[in-house]
């Protein structure tokens, strides 16, 4: 009875009509917002969407000299049937797996070192970040000189300490060339991972380590039960971003080996470049680009899914 009497005594609120805005002028403000973002939207369409559409259309054509004809998905069939594509896919995945694993291991070690060191922290951070700040073409050229077979410093140092008995052609033999490219990429890629993990380490409360020390936990136990669980999200984000960056690596390989010798370092971007600008098969090169884009998009979707899951867990 009380609820009924309350509802009868309460004045009736005006019913909001469906499809009408609650505040006058909101529709006008919405159109003003569209006008503000229109230049950025047009710019993105011009530099991203239109080139993607053009690349996909090119992958459906075959160009020989000045003649171009529509061939449908024949370029994709030719690419997927070629041994060079599967070799490049294997090289790309092997290169990415090795580099990302070493980035994470070395980057985590350096991040923990920088998080604990008390003196000259700024100097060490600048020193460790320097390889990342150097332009890839310049860093690759420096390593090209260091690995030079006759006069390179690497051969001299390794020979002086007895690691090698004769000078090596580091970029001239397939196994040595692949290892050399991995080493150069690790040199350049570790600072990016280190920076992300260092940011994660600085979010861990010091009280957790102090409590663990009072309870008698060893450094290894503190790393396992405090550091790793708190760094889980940062490790996932860093590794996913690093995979996306590494699988489309081209500049280091283009400067140092061009994909050789005998395809030992020919990752998918290098195969795309060689197919387009050395063999002049632009349709097949565009098909390789589309397949590479699908591969990168798969990791991008994984990254977005992981970050969204973490955000939902954090909001609970």
Secondary structure as GFF3:
##gff-version 3
##sequence-region A 1 316
A	DSSP	alpha_helix	2	9	.	.	.	ID=ss1
A	DSSP	alpha_helix	26	44	.	.	.	ID=ss2
A	DSSP	pi_helix	45	49	.	.	.	ID=ss3
A	DSSP	alpha_helix	50	58	.	.	.	ID=ss4
A	DSSP	beta_strand	61	64	.	.	.	ID=ss5
A	DSSP	beta_strand	67	70	.	.	.	ID=ss6
A	DSSP	alpha_helix	74	81	.	.	.	ID=ss7
A	DSSP	alpha_helix	83	116	.	.	.	ID=ss8
A	DSSP	alpha_helix	121	133	.	.	.	ID=ss9
A	DSSP	alpha_helix	136	146	.	.	.	ID=ss10
A	DSSP	alpha_helix	153	160	.	.	.	ID=ss11
A	DSSP	alpha_helix	174	201	.	.	.	ID=ss12
A	DSSP	alpha_helix	206	214	.	.	.	ID=ss13
A	DSSP	alpha_helix	219	222	.	.	.	ID=ss14
A	DSSP	pi_helix	223	227	.	.	.	ID=ss15
A	DSSP	alpha_helix	228	247	.	.	.	ID=ss16
A	DSSP	alpha_helix	251	256	.	.	.	ID=ss17
A	DSSP	alpha_helix	268	277	.	.	.	ID=ss18
A	DSSP	alpha_helix	282	315	.	.	.	ID=ss19
###
